[in-house]
Amino acid sequence: MEKPAIPLAERMRPQHIDDIIGQSHLLGTDGPIRRMVMTNSLPSIILWGPPGTGKTTLAYVISKHLQAHFFTLSAISSGVKDVRDVIEKAKSSSKTILFIDEIHWFTTSQQDALLGAVEKGMITLIGATTENPSFEVNKALLSRCQVYVMNSLSEDELLAITKHAIEKDPYLKTEPIELNETDALLRLSGGDARKLLNLLEVAITLSTGTPIQITNRLVTEAAQQRTIAYDKSGEMHYDIISAFIKSIRGSDPNAATYWLARMIEGGEDVRFIARRLVILASEDIGNANPTALVLATSCFQAVDVIGYPEARIILSQCAIYLACSPKSNASYMAIEKALDLVREKGDLPVPLHLRNSPTKLMKQLGYGKEYEYAHNYENNFSSQEYFPEELKNTTLYKPGNNPRENELKSFLKKLWDKKYDY
C-alpha cells in the first residue's frame, strides 16, 4: 500500500467523543463536557492546556455531534473582518460553533468583535489556548465562557494512542511493526499526542528492517531528523521557550541568550517572551533576589512599548540578569502547598479575633474581639494565632538556602521560635 500524503496525526484524528483517549475528567461518564454535549446544552467554552492534548479535535467532535455549522479561525492569522464574516454567516444558521485556535493571540478589538454574538447566542465559541486565559482573554469575553483545563496525556494514554494507530491506521496496519521499546517515544513526545504520532511516523519511515522494530535509538534518530523551522504556533515554539526558561533556571546566561536569539530570529512575540521572564522571576528566583521581579516587570513594560528590533537588547539584559541571580522556588512551593491544603480541608472558618466587625451585632458576636494589633507590641509583633485552629503550627513557606532568604529565616525564627519549622 502506498504511503498516504496526509500525516498520521491527522489520519488518526478522532471522529466521535468516545474515540478520544484521555481527558476523562471532562469526557468520562460524568465529565462536564460529555454531559453538556449529550444534552445539547453546550455554552461557550475555553479549552486551556498544553499542545497536543486534543483541543482542536474536541471542538471538531463537539460540532459534529451537535450537527452545528463549524467555523475555525487561527488567532494568529485572522482579523476582525474574519470574525465578522463568521457572525454574518451565523445569522442564517440555527446552530453555529466558532473555534478559535490560540485565542490568547487575539487583540482586544478582535475579542470585542465576538462579545455581542456570544452574548446573544448567535454563535457558540470554543476557544483554545496554551496560556492562562485569566491573563490573556478579555475579561468581558471570559465571563461569558466556561474554562476547562486539558491535561497532558499520561504514559498509559500515549501508549494506547500509539497501539491504536498501529492497529487501526489503514496504512500502518498493513506493515509488520513491533513496539520493542517506548521510553524515548514517550519522553520525547512530552505528553503531546500530535508529536507522538509525528515521531512514530518518522521512525517507521527511517526503519529499514522487516519487521519494523520501534526502539529508543530509532525514535531518537527520528527526533533528530525532524529539523523543523521555528513556528510560533507549532511544537518548536514550546520546545524553545522551554529550553530558554530551563537555561535561566539553571543559571546559564550563555545558553539562555542563544535560545532567546532563536526566538527573536523566528519572530516570536516580545510580550510572550517577556511574560515568561516575569513568571520565572517569581517562580524560580523569588525572595532570593526580589529585584529580579522588578526588573522583569520593567522589561515587560519596556518591550511592549518599544518592540523589535531594539527590544532584543532589553530582553537580553533581563534574561542574563535572571540567569545570574540566586535561585529559590520557596514562594512557588508555599502557594502550591497552601492550595493543596485549601482543597483538602475546604473552607475552614476564620477565627473570631481575625474577623471584620463593621456592625454592632458583629461586635456583640465577638467578631474582632481579642485581636492584637501588632503595632501596639514590642518590635511590632504579637505571637497570636493567624491560622484556623485546625491548621495552627503548619509551615507552608520554607525559605531557600541563599543569603537573602537565610536572613528571612533568621528573622522568622527569632519571631516565632519553635512554632514553625524554620
C-alpha positions as CSV (number, residue, x, y, z in Angstrom):
1,M,0.0,0.0,0.0
2,E,1.4,3.4,-1.0
3,K,2.2,5.7,2.0
4,P,-0.6,8.4,2.4
5,A,0.2,12.1,1.9
6,I,-1.9,13.0,4.9
7,P,0.2,12.9,8.2
8,L,-0.5,10.1,10.7
9,A,-1.7,12.5,13.4
10,E,-4.3,13.9,11.0
11,R,-5.4,10.4,9.8
12,M,-5.9,9.3,13.4
13,R,-7.9,12.3,14.5
14,P,-11.0,11.0,16.5
15,Q,-14.4,11.4,14.9
16,H,-16.5,10.8,17.9
17,I,-16.3,11.7,21.6
18,D,-15.9,8.0,22.5
19,D,-12.8,7.8,20.3
20,I,-10.9,10.4,22.3
21,I,-8.2,8.9,24.5
22,G,-7.5,11.0,27.7
23,Q,-9.2,13.9,29.3
24,S,-11.5,11.6,31.3
25,H,-12.2,14.4,33.9
26,L,-14.0,16.2,31.1
27,L,-15.2,13.4,28.8
28,G,-15.7,10.5,31.1
29,T,-19.2,9.2,32.0
30,D,-19.7,12.1,34.5
31,G,-17.5,14.6,32.7
32,P,-19.0,18.1,32.4
33,I,-18.3,18.4,28.6
34,R,-19.7,15.0,27.8
35,R,-22.9,15.8,29.8
36,M,-23.3,19.1,28.0
37,V,-22.7,17.6,24.6
38,M,-25.1,14.7,25.2
39,T,-27.9,17.1,26.4
40,N,-27.2,19.6,23.5
41,S,-26.7,22.3,26.1
42,L,-23.1,23.5,25.3
43,P,-22.3,27.0,26.4
44,S,-19.3,29.0,25.0
45,I,-16.1,27.4,26.4
46,I,-12.4,27.9,26.5
47,L,-10.1,24.9,26.5
48,W,-6.8,25.6,28.3
49,G,-3.9,23.2,28.1
50,P,-0.6,22.2,26.6
51,P,-0.2,21.5,22.8
52,G,-1.2,18.1,21.6
53,T,-3.9,17.4,24.2
54,G,-6.8,17.4,21.7
55,K,-8.3,20.9,21.9
56,T,-8.9,21.2,18.2
57,T,-10.1,17.6,18.0
58,L,-12.5,18.1,20.8
59,A,-14.0,21.2,19.2
60,Y,-14.5,19.3,15.9
61,V,-16.0,16.3,17.6
62,I,-18.4,18.5,19.5
63,S,-19.6,20.3,16.4
64,K,-20.1,17.0,14.6
65,H,-22.2,15.6,17.4
66,L,-24.3,18.8,17.7
67,Q,-24.7,18.9,13.9
68,A,-23.6,22.6,14.0
69,H,-22.1,24.7,11.3
70,F,-18.4,24.7,12.2
71,F,-16.0,27.5,11.5
72,T,-12.4,27.7,12.6
73,L,-10.1,30.7,12.8
74,S,-6.5,31.0,13.8
75,A,-6.0,33.9,16.1
76,I,-2.5,34.4,14.7
77,S,-3.6,34.9,11.1
78,S,-7.3,36.1,11.4
79,G,-8.6,39.6,11.9
80,V,-11.7,41.4,13.0
81,K,-13.1,41.1,9.4
82,D,-12.8,37.3,9.6
83,V,-14.8,37.3,12.9
84,R,-17.5,39.5,11.4
85,D,-17.8,37.3,8.4
86,V,-18.5,34.2,10.6
87,I,-21.0,36.2,12.6
88,E,-22.8,37.2,9.4
89,K,-22.9,33.6,8.2
90,A,-24.2,32.5,11.6
91,K,-27.3,34.7,11.2
92,S,-28.7,32.3,8.6
93,S,-27.9,29.2,10.7
94,S,-29.7,27.7,13.6
95,K,-26.5,26.5,15.3
96,T,-23.0,27.7,14.7
97,I,-19.8,26.9,16.5
98,L,-16.8,29.1,16.0
99,F,-13.5,27.5,17.0
100,I,-10.6,30.0,17.6
101,D,-7.2,28.4,18.0
102,E,-4.7,30.2,20.3
103,I,-7.3,32.7,21.3
104,H,-4.8,34.4,23.6
105,W,-3.3,35.9,20.4
106,F,-6.5,37.8,19.6
107,T,-6.2,41.5,20.2
108,T,-8.7,43.3,22.4
109,S,-10.6,44.6,19.3
110,Q,-10.8,41.2,17.9
111,Q,-12.2,39.8,21.1
112,D,-14.6,42.7,21.4
113,A,-16.0,41.8,18.0
114,L,-17.1,38.4,19.4
115,L,-18.8,39.7,22.5
116,G,-22.2,40.6,21.1
117,A,-22.6,37.4,19.1
118,V,-21.6,35.2,22.0
119,E,-23.8,37.1,24.5
120,K,-26.9,36.8,22.2
121,G,-26.2,33.1,21.5
122,M,-25.7,33.6,17.7
123,I,-22.5,31.6,18.0
124,T,-21.1,29.2,20.4
125,L,-17.5,30.0,20.9
126,I,-14.9,27.3,21.6
127,G,-11.5,28.9,22.2
128,A,-8.3,27.0,22.6
129,T,-5.3,28.4,24.4
130,T,-2.0,27.3,25.8
131,E,-1.7,30.4,28.0
132,N,-3.6,31.2,31.2
133,P,-6.9,32.7,29.9
134,S,-7.2,34.8,33.1
135,F,-4.3,36.9,31.8
136,E,-4.8,36.8,28.0
137,V,-8.5,36.8,27.4
138,N,-10.7,39.9,27.5
139,K,-12.5,39.8,30.9
140,A,-15.9,40.5,29.4
141,L,-15.4,37.6,26.9
142,L,-14.0,35.4,29.6
143,S,-17.0,36.0,31.9
144,R,-19.3,34.6,29.1
145,C,-17.3,31.4,28.8
146,Q,-16.7,28.3,30.9
147,V,-13.0,27.5,31.2
148,Y,-11.9,23.8,31.1
149,V,-8.3,22.6,31.7
150,M,-7.0,19.9,29.4
151,N,-4.2,17.8,30.8
152,S,-1.0,16.4,29.2
153,L,-1.6,12.8,28.3
154,S,-0.3,10.1,30.7
155,E,2.1,7.4,29.6
156,D,-0.7,4.9,29.5
157,E,-2.8,7.1,27.3
158,L,0.1,7.8,25.0
159,L,0.8,4.1,24.7
160,A,-2.9,3.5,23.9
161,I,-2.8,6.1,21.2
162,T,0.4,4.5,19.7
163,K,-1.1,1.0,19.7
164,H,-4.4,2.3,18.3
165,A,-2.6,4.0,15.4
166,I,-0.5,0.9,14.6
167,E,-3.6,-1.4,14.7
168,K,-6.2,0.9,13.0
169,D,-4.5,3.2,10.6
170,P,-5.2,1.8,7.1
171,Y,-1.5,2.1,6.1
172,L,0.2,1.1,9.3
173,K,-1.9,-1.9,9.9
174,T,-0.5,-3.4,6.7
175,E,3.0,-3.1,7.9
176,P,4.8,-5.5,10.3
177,I,5.5,-3.2,13.3
178,E,6.8,-4.2,16.7
179,L,7.0,-1.9,19.7
180,N,10.2,-3.1,21.2
181,E,11.0,0.0,23.3
182,T,8.8,3.0,24.1
183,D,10.8,5.1,26.6
184,A,12.1,7.5,24.0
185,L,8.8,7.8,22.2
186,L,7.0,8.7,25.5
187,R,9.8,11.0,26.8
188,L,10.3,13.0,23.6
189,S,6.6,13.4,23.0
190,G,6.2,15.2,26.3
191,G,2.5,14.3,26.7
192,D,1.7,15.7,23.2
193,A,-0.3,13.2,21.1
194,R,0.5,15.0,17.8
195,K,4.2,15.0,18.5
196,L,4.0,11.3,19.5
197,L,2.4,10.3,16.2
198,N,4.7,12.5,14.2
199,L,7.7,10.8,15.8
200,L,6.2,7.4,15.3
201,E,5.6,8.1,11.6
202,V,9.2,9.4,11.0
203,A,10.7,6.4,12.9
204,I,8.7,4.0,10.7
205,T,9.9,5.8,7.6
206,L,13.6,5.6,8.8
207,S,13.4,1.9,9.6
208,T,15.0,-0.4,7.0
209,G,14.3,-3.8,8.6
210,T,11.5,-6.2,8.5
211,P,9.6,-6.3,10.7
212,I,9.8,-2.6,11.6
213,Q,11.1,-2.5,15.2
214,I,10.4,0.6,17.2
215,T,13.4,1.1,19.5
216,N,14.7,4.0,21.6
217,R,17.6,4.5,19.2
218,L,15.3,4.7,16.2
219,V,13.0,7.2,17.8
220,T,15.9,9.4,18.9
221,E,17.2,9.4,15.4
222,A,13.7,10.3,14.1
223,A,13.6,13.3,16.5
224,Q,17.0,14.5,15.3
225,Q,15.8,14.1,11.7
226,R,12.9,16.4,12.3
227,T,14.6,19.8,11.5
228,I,11.5,22.0,11.8
229,A,11.7,25.7,11.1
230,Y,10.7,27.8,14.1
231,D,7.0,28.1,14.1
232,K,5.5,30.3,16.8
233,S,2.2,28.3,16.6
234,G,3.8,24.9,16.5
235,E,5.8,22.5,18.7
236,M,9.2,24.2,18.3
237,H,7.6,27.3,19.9
238,Y,7.1,25.3,23.1
239,D,10.3,23.4,22.9
240,I,12.5,26.5,22.5
241,I,10.7,28.6,25.2
242,S,11.1,25.5,27.5
243,A,14.9,25.4,26.7
244,F,15.1,29.2,27.3
245,I,13.4,29.0,30.7
246,K,15.3,25.9,31.8
247,S,18.6,27.6,30.8
248,I,17.8,30.6,33.0
249,R,16.7,28.4,35.9
250,G,19.9,26.5,35.5
251,S,21.9,29.8,35.8
252,D,23.4,29.5,32.3
253,P,23.3,33.0,30.7
254,N,25.1,31.8,27.5
255,A,22.6,29.1,26.7
256,A,19.7,31.4,27.7
257,T,20.9,34.1,25.2
258,Y,21.2,31.5,22.4
259,W,17.6,30.3,22.9
260,L,16.5,33.9,23.1
261,A,18.1,34.6,19.8
262,R,16.4,31.6,18.2
263,M,13.0,33.1,19.3
264,I,13.9,36.6,18.2
265,E,15.1,35.4,14.8
266,G,11.9,33.4,14.4
267,G,9.7,36.5,15.0
268,E,8.4,35.4,18.4
269,D,6.1,37.9,20.1
270,V,8.2,40.1,22.5
271,R,5.3,40.1,25.1
272,F,5.3,36.3,25.1
273,I,9.0,36.1,26.0
274,A,8.8,38.9,28.5
275,R,5.7,37.5,30.2
276,R,7.6,34.2,30.7
277,L,10.5,36.1,32.3
278,V,8.1,37.8,34.7
279,I,6.8,34.4,35.8
280,L,10.3,32.9,36.1
281,A,11.5,35.9,38.2
282,S,8.9,35.0,40.9
283,E,8.7,31.2,40.4
284,D,12.4,30.4,40.3
285,I,14.1,33.4,41.9
286,G,11.6,34.9,44.3
287,N,12.9,36.3,47.5
288,A,16.4,35.1,46.8
289,N,16.6,38.3,44.8
290,P,13.4,40.3,44.9
291,T,14.8,42.8,42.4
292,A,14.5,40.2,39.7
293,L,10.7,40.5,39.6
294,V,11.0,44.3,39.5
295,L,13.5,44.1,36.5
296,A,11.4,41.5,34.7
297,T,8.2,43.6,35.1
298,S,10.1,46.7,33.8
299,C,11.3,44.6,30.9
300,F,7.7,43.5,30.0
301,Q,6.5,47.1,30.1
302,A,9.5,48.4,28.1
303,V,9.4,45.8,25.2
304,D,5.7,46.3,24.9
305,V,6.3,50.0,24.1
306,I,9.5,49.7,22.1
307,G,9.0,46.5,20.0
308,Y,11.6,45.0,17.7
309,P,14.4,45.4,16.9
310,E,15.5,47.3,20.0
311,A,13.5,45.1,22.3
312,R,16.1,42.4,21.8
313,I,18.6,44.3,23.9
314,I,16.2,44.7,26.8
315,L,15.2,41.0,26.7
316,S,18.9,40.0,26.6
317,Q,19.7,42.2,29.6
318,C,16.8,40.8,31.6
319,A,17.5,37.2,30.7
320,I,21.1,37.4,31.6
321,Y,20.3,39.1,34.9
322,L,17.8,36.4,35.8
323,A,20.2,33.7,34.8
324,C,22.9,35.2,37.0
325,S,20.6,35.6,40.0
326,P,20.5,33.2,43.0
327,K,17.6,30.8,42.7
328,S,14.7,29.9,45.0
329,N,11.3,28.3,44.4
330,A,10.3,28.7,48.0
331,S,7.4,31.1,47.3
332,Y,6.1,28.9,44.5
333,M,6.2,25.8,46.7
334,A,4.5,27.7,49.5
335,I,1.5,28.7,47.5
336,E,1.2,25.2,45.9
337,K,1.2,23.7,49.4
338,A,-1.4,26.2,50.5
339,L,-3.7,25.5,47.6
340,D,-3.4,21.7,48.3
341,L,-4.3,22.4,51.9
342,V,-7.3,24.5,50.9
343,R,-8.5,21.8,48.6
344,E,-8.0,19.1,51.2
345,K,-9.5,21.0,54.2
346,G,-12.2,23.1,52.5
347,D,-13.4,26.4,53.8
348,L,-12.3,26.4,57.4
349,P,-13.9,29.2,59.5
350,V,-11.9,32.4,60.0
351,P,-11.1,32.7,63.8
352,L,-13.3,35.3,65.5
353,H,-10.4,37.5,66.5
354,L,-9.4,37.9,62.9
355,R,-12.9,38.7,61.5
356,N,-14.0,42.2,60.4
357,S,-16.6,43.8,62.7
358,P,-18.2,46.8,60.9
359,T,-21.6,46.5,62.7
360,K,-22.7,46.5,66.3
361,L,-24.2,43.0,66.0
362,M,-20.9,41.6,64.7
363,K,-19.1,43.1,67.7
364,Q,-21.6,41.6,70.1
365,L,-21.0,38.2,68.4
366,G,-17.3,38.5,69.2
367,Y,-16.0,39.5,65.8
368,G,-12.6,41.1,66.1
369,K,-12.5,40.6,69.9
370,E,-9.1,39.9,71.4
371,Y,-7.4,40.8,68.2
372,E,-3.9,42.0,69.0
373,Y,-2.9,45.0,66.8
374,A,0.8,44.2,66.0
375,H,2.0,47.8,66.1
376,N,0.9,48.1,69.8
377,Y,3.5,45.5,70.8
378,E,7.3,45.4,71.1
379,N,9.0,45.1,67.7
380,N,5.6,45.5,66.1
381,F,4.9,41.8,66.7
382,S,2.3,39.7,68.5
383,S,2.5,35.9,68.6
384,Q,-1.2,35.5,68.3
385,E,-2.7,32.7,66.1
386,Y,-3.4,33.7,62.5
387,F,-4.4,30.2,61.2
388,P,-7.7,28.4,61.6
389,E,-7.5,26.3,64.8
390,E,-7.2,23.1,62.7
391,L,-4.1,24.3,60.9
392,K,-2.1,26.0,63.6
393,N,1.7,25.4,63.5
394,T,1.5,24.5,59.8
395,T,4.6,25.5,57.9
396,L,4.0,26.4,54.3
397,Y,6.9,28.8,53.5
398,K,10.3,27.4,54.0
399,P,13.0,30.0,53.0
400,G,15.5,28.7,50.4
401,N,19.2,28.3,51.2
402,N,20.6,31.6,49.9
403,P,21.9,34.8,51.6
404,R,18.7,36.8,51.2
405,E,16.3,34.1,52.4
406,N,18.7,33.0,55.2
407,E,18.2,36.5,56.6
408,L,14.4,35.9,56.3
409,K,14.7,32.6,58.0
410,S,16.7,34.1,61.0
411,F,14.1,36.9,61.3
412,L,11.1,34.5,61.3
413,K,12.8,32.0,63.7
414,K,13.5,34.9,66.1
415,L,9.9,35.9,66.0
416,W,8.1,32.6,66.1
417,D,10.7,30.5,67.9
418,K,9.6,26.8,67.6
419,K,6.1,27.4,66.3
420,Y,7.1,26.9,62.7
421,D,9.7,24.6,61.1
422,Y,12.4,27.1,60.2
